[in-house]
């Protein structure tokens, strides 16, 4: 049987690299796309030797904000391209907004042209600072459009609306997944989120930082 071919934007990133591995192990041909602004070249190199043949993995380095083009057939597109580290929110805020508004728009246009299934990696941040715990999908959130985190939150809220618009108006086969509190191998040591911060401080023998007043709870199962 002909192997399915998938495009993964943000493929060398923390979550994207694990997705690429899974697809390769499931006998996909994978096109991995990233401008390497925040992703690791080590993750890309690892994928080159992770199962399948060398021809099953292709890496290209465009900026999806400007244009997304892939020759040949595509069965699936996974849009995982977005800086998600809190340390990036104040460092590259405009890029984060653009990769959502423009990058995802370009990816959806490609999905429409290729008649490919499209999956958007969204986030629990679409709920803002939630007043309901745990959050259910019908919860509309408690959002701030002007805070430091808003560049990431609002980018993801917009691209969810954009994805659904392409589904309803252009009949693109779409999926949206809201990722919560992910952590694990190949995560940036300086990511800035709770788990890598705790691990880094523990390894360095530093006091662990308690956030807020210490009463906050979070699921990290």
C-alpha positions in Angstrom: 0.0 0.0 0.0 1.1 3.6 -0.7 2.3 5.3 2.5 0.3 8.3 3.7 2.1 11.6 3.5 1.8 14.2 6.3 3.0 17.7 6.8 3.9 18.7 10.3 4.6 22.4 10.9 6.6 23.0 14.0 8.0 19.5 13.5 11.3 20.0 15.3 9.5 21.5 18.3 8.8 19.8 21.6 5.4 18.4 20.8 5.9 18.4 17.0 9.0 16.2 17.2 7.1 13.5 19.2 4.3 13.6 16.6 6.7 13.2 13.7 8.2 10.2 15.5 4.8 8.6 15.9 3.9 9.2 12.3 7.1 7.7 11.0 6.6 4.7 13.3 3.1 4.3 11.8 4.7 4.2 8.3 3.9 7.7 7.2 6.1 9.8 4.9 6.6 13.0 6.9 7.4 16.5 5.7 8.7 18.4 8.7 8.5 22.2 8.4 10.0 24.9 10.7 11.9 28.2 10.6 13.9 26.9 13.7 13.3 30.2 15.6 12.5 28.3 18.8 12.9 24.7 17.9 16.0 22.4 18.2 18.1 21.2 15.4 18.9 18.2 17.7 15.2 17.1 17.5 15.4 17.3 13.7 18.6 15.2 13.5 17.0 12.6 15.8 14.1 12.2 13.4 16.3 11.5 10.5 17.3 8.1 12.1 14.0 7.3 13.8 12.5 4.4 11.9 11.5 4.1 8.2 13.9 4.9 5.4 15.7 8.2 4.8 13.2 9.0 2.0 10.3 8.9 4.6 11.4 12.1 6.3 11.9 15.5 4.6 12.8 18.7 6.4 12.1 22.1 4.9 12.8 25.5 6.5 10.4 28.2 5.2 8.6 30.8 7.2 4.9 29.9 7.2 4.0 33.5 8.0 5.0 34.3 4.4 4.0 31.3 2.4 3.4 27.5 2.7 4.1 25.3 -0.3 4.6 21.6 -0.5 4.9 19.7 -3.8 3.1 16.4 -4.4 0.1 14.9 -2.6 -0.6 15.5 1.1 -3.1 13.4 3.1 -2.8 15.2 6.4 -1.6 18.5 7.8 -0.7 19.0 11.4 -0.3 22.7 12.4 1.9 22.7 15.4 3.9 25.8 14.6 3.7 28.3 17.4 6.1 29.3 20.2 4.5 28.3 23.4 7.1 29.0 26.0 6.1 31.9 28.4 9.6 33.2 27.9 8.7 33.9 24.3 5.6 35.9 25.0 7.5 39.2 25.7 10.5 38.3 23.5 8.7 37.7 20.1 5.1 38.7 20.7 4.4 39.9 17.1 5.8 36.7 15.6 3.5 34.6 17.9 0.5 36.6 16.6 1.6 36.3 13.0 2.3 32.6 13.1 -1.2 32.1 14.2 -3.1 34.6 12.1 -1.0 34.3 8.9 0.7 30.9 9.3 -2.4 28.9 10.1 -4.3 30.7 7.3 -1.6 29.6 4.8 -1.7 26.0 6.2 -5.5 25.9 5.8 -5.2 27.2 2.3 -2.8 24.3 1.6 -5.2 21.8 3.2 -8.0 23.1 1.0 -5.8 22.9 -2.2 -4.5 19.4 -1.4 -7.9 18.1 0.0 -5.9 17.1 3.1 -7.3 16.5 6.6 -6.1 19.4 8.9 -5.4 19.3 12.6 -4.8 22.4 14.6 -2.8 22.3 17.9 -4.6 24.7 20.2 -4.2 25.2 23.9 -5.8 25.4 27.3 -4.9 29.1 27.2 -8.0 29.8 25.1 -9.8 29.7 28.5 -7.7 32.6 29.8 -7.6 32.7 33.6 -10.5 30.3 34.1 -13.1 30.6 36.8 -14.2 27.0 36.3 -12.1 23.9 37.2 -11.7 21.6 35.4 -12.6 23.3 32.2 -15.1 21.7 29.8 -15.3 22.4 26.1 -18.4 24.5 26.4 -16.8 26.9 28.9 -16.2 30.3 27.2 -13.3 31.3 29.5 -12.2 34.4 31.4 -9.9 36.2 29.0 -7.7 39.3 29.0 -6.9 40.7 25.6 -4.1 43.0 26.7 -2.0 41.0 29.2 1.5 39.6 28.4 0.1 36.2 27.7 -2.6 37.5 25.3 -0.4 37.3 22.2 -0.5 33.5 22.6 -4.0 33.2 23.9 -5.6 35.4 21.3 -3.6 33.9 18.5 -5.0 30.5 19.4 -8.6 31.8 19.9 -8.4 33.4 16.4 -7.0 30.3 14.7 -9.7 28.1 16.2 -12.3 30.4 14.7 -10.4 30.4 11.4 -10.2 26.6 11.3 -13.9 26.3 11.9 -14.6 28.9 9.2 -12.6 26.8 6.7 -14.5 23.7 7.8 -18.0 25.4 7.4 -17.3 27.5 4.3 -14.8 25.5 2.3 -15.7 22.0 3.7 -12.1 21.4 4.8 -11.9 18.3 7.0 -10.6 19.8 10.2 -9.8 18.8 13.8 -8.8 21.0 16.8 -7.0 19.6 19.9 -6.5 21.8 23.0 -3.3 20.7 24.6 -3.0 21.0 28.4 0.2 21.1 30.5 2.4 19.0 28.3 5.9 18.1 29.4 8.5 15.5 28.7 11.7 14.6 26.8 13.1 17.2 24.4 11.4 20.1 26.2 13.5 23.3 26.4 15.3 23.6 29.7 14.5 27.3 29.8 10.9 26.8 28.7 9.6 28.8 31.7 6.7 26.5 32.6 6.3 24.8 36.0 7.6 21.3 35.4 10.8 22.2 33.5 11.4 25.0 36.0 11.1 22.6 39.0 13.3 20.0 37.3 16.0 22.5 36.4 16.0 24.0 39.9 16.2 20.5 41.5 19.1 19.5 39.3 21.0 22.7 40.1 20.2 22.3 43.9 18.2 25.6 43.9 15.1 26.3 45.9 11.9 25.4 44.1 9.8 28.4 43.1 6.3 28.5 44.4 4.0 30.4 42.1 1.3 32.7 43.3 0.4 32.2 47.0 1.2 28.5 46.8 -2.4 27.3 46.7 -2.6 26.8 43.0 -3.3 23.3 41.7 -2.7 21.8 38.3 -3.1 18.4 36.6 0.1 17.0 35.2 -0.9 13.4 34.8 
